Amino acid sequence: MGVVRMEQRWAAAWLRVAVLGVALLGGGARGFEEGTAVYIVTMKQAPVFHKRLDLERFGSSRVAGGGGDTPSTSILTKPSHNPAQPMNYGPYLVRLQNSLLKRTLRGEHYIKLYSYRYLINGFAVVITPQQAEKLSRRKEVSNVMLDFSVRTATTHTPEFLGLPRGAWVQEGGPQCAGQGVVVGLIDTGVDPSHPSFADDLTTDSYPVPAHYSGICEVTNDFPSGSCNRKLVGARHFAASAITRGVFNASQDHASPSDCDGHGTHTASIAAGNHGIPVVVAGHHFGDASGMAPRAHIAVYKALYKSFGGFAADVVAAIDQAAEDNVDIISLSITPNRRPPGLATFFNPIDMALLSAVKAGIFVVQAAGNTGPSSKSMSSYSPWIFTVGASAHDREYTNYVLLGNNLTITGVGLAPGTDGDSMYTLIAAPHALKDNAASPTEMSLGECQDSSHLDEELIRGKILVCSYSIRFVLGLSSVKQALDTAKNVSAAGIVFYLDPFVIGFQLNPTPMNMPGLIIPSSDDSKVFLSYYNESLVRDETSNKIISFGAVAKILGGLNPNYGFSAPKVMFYSARGPDPEDNSPSNADILKPNLIAPGSSIWGAWSSFGLDSAEFAGESFAMISGTSMAAPHVAGLAALIKQRFPYFSPAAIGSALSTTTTLSDRQGNPIMAQRTYSNPNSTQSPATPFDMGNGFVNATAALDPGLIFDCSYDDFFSFLCGINGSAPVVMNYTGSNCGGASAMTGADLNLPSITIAVLRQSRTVARTVTNVASDETYTVSYSAPYGAAVSASPTRFFIPSGQRQQVTFVVNATMNSTSASFGSVGFYGDKGHRVLIPFSVISKVVYSS
């Protein structure tokens, strides 16, 4: 532990130098002046990782040199965990960067925020557009890009995914699942005191993986000892945000500490400890576990409650995570807008992640919560594994039974009213004290202030409140309404949905008294109609004489398990993958698959402010693709543990080709199509909704065949984009001249996507056998409007060998509507490998 404390002190000192010391360059830190902005500058000289590959391949004679070709990573050739390091090369790059700034901007003011050196050689700097232009003209500089903003996009899901009886058993049980694998999460930080991240729950040996080299930053609110053998590293990155003046130190905390809750939640989903009791509002909801409960967690905080985050900080976090040798990077974040320029793939975050993949790191990203419209995808690149959100089979529902025998479904983690008695309903605006504020004041209808309400009138009744847009914006809260209901001695509380609240996912909310929220605007209208029609009014004055509506609340503390799951949630972003800001689509399937993302229990920070309803609780139930991504990150850790030699593409292939395509009743997976009343607008999901399908953790540990794809392949893909050569050179430092350009459809991905099929197209896929010798039969169904042939349709493949299968696709009609088919590889030893086949536009040339 002495070594850990020494490293922690060094980390704190280093961070002060990185964020404050370098700001003294160029005349001192003068703040974010008018006309300045944060720019991300990349240089042509190779970064540390590329030099490391040179050293491994060519020896130390190449270390001091320039660029040069580097070997690609594939399923059988992956960078080692204990590589030779180019001595002093990292500090050398920093000196070059500082020298460039001094020489180019001599006598001018600027603030250097970060040095990037491991995955990319570059820096983030606060300068004017004129200074950016000067830097862009330097021969040492390859690219200058304006910084941009980003945003954030369990107890039962291990059972739903079959882990206790499947994947965990194969790994030796939850006490072994994921051990030795480090999952790096770029998010809002972590609460290190949470039992989900303790390392003393068992007496078994649980060493920090030898390959991990990260450190634990120490601050006043993240003290020495916060890290352990479970939480092996923690840092924060906020220089861009601080320089912009948007950082709120009282809310955001310049430390790895999580003041939002989101990061603690996602970390626990991926790799939180097994068997942690979930107690919320005094009620026990089972025991929680991460997907890989024995894996290790490293946290890189680059997102914040007040403002989200910025690319410069996120790139710094990615660069550090890679240098620390994490095995997996999970990002539950997406850009706030589609990246401008030649193609969506060319942005600093995606290009940094490409280098991470080259370093052998599996990268998972949330698809985004911008669904359900077509082409709403917020994760673009083929080297990133993109995850959409599905529902799972557990639901917490409670009901309000009205006096007219109608039953309306609600959400609320709450008990029911006592006994079989019916209770009078009374709306807050109808229960004001004499001479109180106007009943039209919104906060009164939302039950946010008990001082204006008549306690004697409300006592023993069910208080009716409005759930308006102010709850969504955080201006009103269920917790405050519950306090109001208690202060006026209500027997329970019912919230009806304001008609302006559309497309907002209402999670079951903890309540320490009988209550519920009616999540449907249509059901809310029915409820209000019954209430208003039951009022008895004076015929002359129209004043209310008596309240005739009665109801009782049936509690929602116990879950219900259905059979219609999984299904694609309405908010989950959809394909096709946008290639750029024009109507063009990429030949890339997005999302890659779907995983549980709706109503997910996860650990919650004691400082968490992201959901007011769970303030002060140690667990929270929230929804989004942010919750789906760490499920897959944790499952990838299990694959990494089982197959430590797998490349990132091999891990992604194992997950993709073993998915489930039907719900628990055996019917096709459905996708919600609208914001309002989404369950009434469902239709069968397509690959643009769910990618390859719903993740199957156990099957992924025995995939049979793998579709592998190397860095060189992704490089050739980027070079195949029309006009991309200079951009590729700027980002990678390599020339497209020697690359054999390929399209997205030519990448050896576990899917086939053709955006525009002009008469005929030939595509090939190469499979590698990672199981024993086996004979496979190839079957396929053609997308509507196309004809497909395959060769061979049967082959024997020895263990460790490869086989290419060629597909010829012909358009049979003119159409701009996407259509879908599939290809199946069926082995005689039981392996089943499925990939989707998507064709968007079909063009038939007349003879």
Beta strands, then each sheet from edge to edge (+ up, - down):
strand 1: 37-43
strand 2: 111-116
strand 3: 122-127
strand 4: 141-146
strand 5: 149-152
strand 6: 182-187
strand 7: 231-236
strand 8: 276-280
strand 9: 283-288
strand 10: 296-301
strand 11: 309-310
strand 12: 328-331
strand 13: 333-335
strand 14: 362-366
strand 15: 385-390
strand 16: 394-395
strand 17: 398-402
strand 18: 407-410
strand 19: 423-427
strand 20: 462-467
strand 21: 492-497
strand 22: 515-517
strand 23: 535-537
strand 24: 544-547
strand 25: 550-554
strand 26: 560-561
strand 27: 567-568
strand 28: 593-596
strand 29: 600-603
strand 30: 619-622
strand 31: 670-671
strand 32: 683-684
strand 33: 705-707
strand 34: 752-758
strand 35: 760-769
strand 36: 774-781
strand 37: 786-791
strand 38: 794-797
strand 39: 802-811
strand 40: 819-827
strand 41: 832-843
sheet 1: 2+ 3- 1+ 4-
sheet 2: 11+ 5- 13+
sheet 3: 7+ 10+ 6+ 12+ 14+ 15+ 28+
sheet 4: 8+ 9-
sheet 5: 16+ 26-
sheet 6: 18+ 17- 25+ 19- 20- 21- 22-
sheet 7: 23+ 24-
sheet 8: 27+ 31+ 32-
sheet 9: 29+ 30-
sheet 10: 33+ 35- 39+ 37-
sheet 11: 34+ 41+ 40- 36+ 38-
end
